[in-house]
Amino acid sequence: MVCATLVLVGATLTTAAAPAVAAPATAATATACPTGWGSLPESGPGSTATPVRDVRTGRHDCYDRMVVDLPGATSGGLGYSVRYVDRIRQDGSGRPVPVSGGAVLEVRVAAPAYDPESGEPAYPARAGGPLPGVDLTGYRTFRDARFAGSFEGETQIGLGTRARLPFRVLRLDGHLVIDVAHGWTGDR
């Protein structure tokens, strides 16, 4: 079994592999999954003019992860709101954005997806479209990820999940991290 450890180096998210350890042939090995997360809304104060540059995802033993990259933003100034909703409605127009899955998380980042001075896109996504470069094939929890838009300095993303599952949000310098557990009881 090879375990992966998440390592943040500057503004780059990398994964370092731990050495393989042989398990006894008669014993089943299992990963202890985190508990104590919930499904109620989470938010943090702050806002930044630093634009969203990328959104990417990763698979882990106990959860699926989405990372919103905002190089140069400090964790304390990174405002957000993450909550389950019946449907995503685009800011400004109120137009619904279809997101597939058994449940939908609305991810709001208090940062634009465009350069505030020029108005040029900093993140190459189209409102209502899938997140560029994100392929969710093989994920246990994530089903769909849609860019809802960026309006008045706030970026909105719809994340479709298999079901309404526990999640956590982490603010790190240059990154907003959303982890959604594979299950409620520590299921792998």
C-alpha positions in Angstrom: 0.0 0.0 0.0 1.4 3.4 -0.9 0.1 6.4 1.2 0.2 9.9 -0.2 1.0 12.9 1.9 -0.1 16.4 1.0 2.7 18.9 1.0 2.4 22.6 0.3 5.5 24.2 -1.1 5.0 27.9 -1.5 2.0 28.3 -3.8 2.5 24.8 -5.4 0.5 21.8 -4.2 2.5 18.6 -4.6 2.1 15.1 -3.4 5.0 13.1 -2.0 4.7 9.3 -1.8 5.6 7.5 1.4 7.5 4.3 1.1 5.5 1.2 0.5 4.9 -1.0 3.5 4.0 -4.7 3.1 0.9 -5.7 5.1 0.6 -9.1 6.6 -1.2 -11.5 4.3 -3.9 -12.4 6.9 -4.7 -8.9 8.1 -6.8 -6.4 6.2 -5.4 -2.8 6.2 -7.6 0.2 6.4 -7.2 3.9 6.5 -8.6 5.7 9.5 -10.8 8.5 8.0 -11.4 11.8 9.7 -14.6 12.3 11.6 -16.3 15.3 13.0 -17.0 17.1 9.8 -20.6 18.2 9.1 -22.8 19.4 6.3 -23.9 22.7 7.6 -22.8 25.9 5.9 -19.3 27.2 6.5 -18.0 30.7 5.9 -15.0 32.9 6.7 -14.7 36.7 6.6 -12.5 38.7 4.3 -12.1 39.5 0.6 -9.2 40.0 -1.8 -8.6 41.7 -5.1 -6.2 38.8 -5.9 -7.9 36.9 -8.7 -8.7 33.2 -8.9 -6.1 31.7 -11.3 -7.0 28.0 -11.2 -9.4 25.4 -9.8 -8.2 21.8 -9.5 -9.2 18.6 -7.8 -7.7 15.5 -6.3 -8.6 12.1 -4.9 -7.6 10.9 -1.4 -8.3 7.8 0.6 -11.1 9.4 2.7 -12.3 12.4 0.7 -12.2 14.2 -2.6 -10.6 17.6 -2.7 -11.1 20.9 -4.6 -8.4 23.6 -4.5 -9.1 27.2 -5.6 -5.7 28.8 -6.4 -5.3 32.5 -5.6 -1.5 33.1 -5.7 -0.5 35.9 -3.4 -3.7 36.0 -1.3 -3.3 35.6 2.4 -5.4 33.1 4.3 -6.7 35.8 6.6 -8.0 37.9 3.8 -9.6 35.0 1.9 -13.4 35.2 2.4 -15.6 32.3 1.5 -19.0 30.6 1.8 -19.6 26.9 1.2 -23.1 25.4 1.6 -25.4 22.8 0.2 -28.2 24.3 -2.0 -31.1 22.9 -4.1 -29.6 24.6 -7.2 -27.0 27.2 -8.2 -28.3 30.5 -9.3 -25.9 32.8 -11.2 -25.2 36.1 -9.4 -26.6 39.1 -11.2 -28.9 37.3 -13.6 -30.4 34.6 -11.2 -30.2 32.1 -14.1 -30.0 28.5 -12.9 -26.7 26.7 -13.6 -27.3 22.9 -13.9 -25.0 20.8 -11.7 -25.2 17.0 -11.7 -25.1 14.9 -8.6 -27.2 13.8 -5.7 -26.4 17.1 -3.9 -24.9 20.4 -4.9 -22.3 22.5 -2.9 -22.2 26.2 -3.7 -18.7 27.4 -3.3 -18.3 31.2 -3.1 -14.9 32.8 -3.0 -14.7 36.5 -2.1 -12.3 37.1 -5.0 -12.8 37.9 -8.7 -11.9 35.5 -11.5 -10.8 38.5 -13.6 -8.1 41.1 -13.3 -9.8 44.0 -11.3 -7.8 46.6 -13.2 -8.2 45.5 -16.8 -11.4 43.3 -16.5 -9.6 40.6 -18.4 -10.3 37.0 -17.3 -7.7 35.5 -14.9 -9.4 32.1 -14.9 -10.4 30.8 -18.3 -13.9 29.5 -17.5 -17.3 30.2 -19.1 -20.3 30.8 -17.0 -22.4 27.6 -16.8 -19.6 25.5 -18.2 -17.4 22.8 -16.7 -14.3 23.8 -14.9 -11.4 23.9 -17.4 -8.9 21.0 -16.9 -11.1 19.2 -14.2 -11.8 15.6 -15.0 -13.8 13.8 -12.3 -13.7 10.3 -13.8 -13.1 7.8 -11.0 -13.9 10.1 -8.1 -15.9 8.5 -5.2 -17.7 11.7 -4.1 -17.4 14.4 -6.8 -19.8 14.1 -9.8 -19.7 17.6 -11.5 -18.0 20.9 -11.2 -19.4 24.0 -12.9 -18.2 27.6 -13.1 -21.3 29.8 -12.2 -19.5 33.1 -12.8 -17.7 36.0 -11.2 -19.7 39.0 -10.4 -18.8 42.1 -8.4 -15.6 40.6 -7.0 -17.0 37.2 -6.0 -16.5 33.9 -7.8 -19.2 31.2 -7.7 -18.7 27.5 -8.4 -21.1 24.6 -8.3 -19.8 21.3 -7.0 -22.0 18.2 -7.6 -21.5 15.4 -5.1 -22.8 11.8 -4.8 -24.9 12.8 -1.8 -25.1 15.4 0.9 -21.8 14.4 2.7 -19.7 16.0 5.4 -17.2 18.6 4.2 -14.5 20.9 5.6 -13.0 24.2 4.3 -9.3 25.1 4.8 -7.9 28.6 4.2 -4.2 28.6 3.3 -2.1 31.3 1.9 -2.9 31.3 -1.8 -5.5 28.5 -1.6 -9.0 27.7 -0.6 -9.4 24.0 0.0 -12.7 22.1 0.1 -12.7 18.5 1.2 -15.8 16.3 0.9 -15.8 13.0 2.8 -16.6 9.7 1.1 -19.1 8.9 3.8 -20.5 9.8 7.2 -19.1 7.1 9.4 -15.4 7.1 8.4 -16.1 5.1 5.3 -13.2 4.9 2.9 
